[in-house]
Amino acid sequence: MFEAKTSKLRIVEPSGLEPAAARPSGAGTGRWRDRPSYSATYAREWRDVCAFLRARFGPGPPDPEDVAQQAFFKLGELEGAERIESPRAFVFRVAINLMLDERRSQARVSRTLDASAPLLAIDSEETPDLERSLIAKQQMGLLEKVVQGLPDRHRRYLLANRLEGQSFVAIAERFGVSPSLVRKTVEEALAVCQRALIHGTADYRGLSRERSRRS
Amino acid sequence: MEPPIIEDCRVNEAVDPDSPLGQTARAWALAVMGEDFPPERSRQFGAWLDADPRHRHAYEQAEAVVMMLGALRTPTAIEPVRRPAARWRVLAMAAAGGLLAACLALAVLALPGPTYETRPGESHQVALSDGSQIILAPASRLHAASRWRPRALSLEHGEAFFVVAHQGGQPFTVQAGDALVRVVGTRFNVHSGVGRAVRVEVEQGVVQVSNRPDRQDRVVTLRAGQTVVADTRGLTVGTLAQADLAGGWRQGRLAYDDAPLAEVVADLNRYGRRPLAIGSPATGRLKVTTAFDVAQADRFVAELPRVLPVRLTPDGRGGRILVAADPKRAPEPHAP
C-alpha cells in the first residue's frame, strides 16, 4: 500500500518561519530588499563601501555611512523585475553618484568648479545647467560610438564590467580566460575612452593583439 | 551624430591617460569597480589620493569616465551598429574594426546558450563555467538563455537538481513554465511537471520563487527543507520531512503528495520503463500520494489498480495504458 508512506511531503503554510519577505500573501513584493541576495550584499559590502567612500571623499559631510545607507536603500527599493548590474556594482555606483551630486551642488554654491566637472555631468537626476548637460550629452554620444567601435573582446569585457557590474574574476570565468587578461583588456578599453573624451575623436591605438585594420 | 567639440577649457587640465600618473589613476578606478576592495585597500587608496593633489585630480578623471560608461544606454551600447553597405568606405577607418566587432558581437549575442538534454533513462551531470553543478534527470531538457548569461537557465521539461556556486552576488535563475527561481548560491531541485505545474525543493540555502514574474505575482522565499508547487492556482508552500529529501530522484526515490496521476506517469516514462499512457484526462487527474524506488516502478504500476479506480490494458506496442476501471463512470474526483 502506498498510502503507508504518505508523509514524505507535507503541505503546510510557513507560519512564522519567515519575516515579511517570505509571506506569500504580500502581494507584488518583488523588491530587492526582499531578496536573499540583498541581505547578503549588505553583509558583504557594507564595510567595503563605507571604507571606500571615506577614502575617496573624506569624512564628510555628507557622512560616508549616510551615503552608503542611501545607496543600499535605493537597491532595496528596486523592483525585482528590474534588471540591474550586480548589487555590489549598483551600490558603489549609486553611492559615488550621490557623493558627486552633493559635491557638485556644494561647488555651485561656492562658484568654484571642479576641474573634471564636465566629465562628471552625467547623471540626469539634477541637470546643473544647460551647457554642462549639452557637453555631457555630446560626450555620452562620443563614448557610445567609441565603445561600439572597440574590438569585440574589449567591448564585451568592458560592458560586462561597466553595465553588468561583473568583477574581473567573474568575467574571466564567464569567458574562460584569465582575470589578468580581463583586467588588461578593460584597462586598454578604458584608456581608449579616456583619450577619445580628451581629443574628441576615437583612436584605437594601443589595443593588444587584435586584428588591426587601420593604417 | 557629429563628433562633439569639447570647448571647455577645463579639459586642458586633463591628465594624460597614458602618463604614469594617468595609468596609476586608471588602475585604481578599475580596481574599485572590478576587484575586491576591502577596507585595507581603501586605506592604501586613500593614502595615495592624499599624497598629492594631482593624484586625486587624475583619479577623478578616470573615475568620471568609468561612471559614464556605467551610464551608457544598454541597447545602443551592446547591440551592433547596422549601417547601409554604401557607407562602408566613409566609415572605413574607424568603423571597419567596429563593424567586424559588431558582427562578432551579434554572433555572440545571438548564439543561444548551451542546451543540455538527457534521453529517457539516462541522467547527466553538468558543470557550468561558474562552478555550479547541475544533475539533469532523465528525459529532461535545459538551456541557458544565451552565451551572454550562463546563469540564466530554462528548464523546458523534466527535472534537475542544482548546486549553485556563489558568484559575487550574481543571481542564478531557473525558469520553468511560468515559475522563476532565483538564488545566489544553494542546492535545490526543480521539477517541471504536467499541466504547467512546477515543483521546487530546497536542500540548502535560500531560494526565491515567483510565478508569472511578468505579472508581478507573488514571490515566496524558501529555506532549506521547504518546497513550493507553482501552478495555475499560484504558489503552494510546503515542507519536506528532511531537507536532504530534496531532489530525491538522484537516489532513485520518487515521492508524491497529492499529485495528479498524470505527473507520476510522466515521471515514470522519463525513466525509460515500459511506456505507460493514460486513457483519459479524468484518470490523469486522480490524486496519488506515494513514495517508491524507481527500481520498484513496475511493482508500483502493477499495484495501481488496487489503490485507484483504474486498470491496465496493453497498447498493442509493448506499452500499457491506464484506463478508468469503469469507463462508463469515469472518476471525477474534483468535479461536483
Interface residues (C-beta under 8 A of the other chain):
Chain A: M1 F2 E3 K5 T6 S7 K8 L9 R10 I11 V12 E13 P14 L17 E18 A21 A22 P24 S25 G26 A27 G28 T29 G30 D34 R35 P36 S37 A40 T41 R44 R47 D48 A51 F52 R54 A55 R56 E79 G80 A81 E85 S86 P87 R88 A89 F92 R93 I96 N97 L100 L113 D114 A115 S116 A117 P118 L119 L120 I122 D123 I135 Q138 Q139 M140 G141 L142 L143 E144 K145 V147 Q148 G149 L150 P151 D152 R155 R156 L158 L159 N161 R162 L163 G165 Q166 S167 F168 V169 A170 I171 E173 R174 G176 V182 R183 V186 E187 L190 A191 C193 Q194 R195 L197 I198 G200 T201 A202 Y204 G206 E210 R211 S212 R213 R214 S215
Chain B: M1 P3 P4 I5 I6 E7 D8 R10 V11 E13 A14 P17 D18 G22 R26 A27 A29 L30 V32 M33 G34 E35 D36 F37 P38 P39 S42 R43 F45 G46 L49 H57 E60 Q61 A62 E63 A64 V65 V66 M67 M68 L69 G70 A71 L72 R73 T74 T76 A77 I78 P80 V81 M93 A94 A95 A96 G97 G98 L100 A101 A102 L104 A105 V108 S129 D130 G131 P150 Q167 G168 G169 Q170 P171 R182 V183 V184 G205 V206 V207 Q208 S210 P213 D214 Q216 D217 R218 V219 V220 T221 L222 R223 Q226 T227 G234 L235 T236 V237 G238 T239 L240 A241 L245 A255 Y256 D257 D258 V288 T289 T290 A291 F292 F300 E303 V307
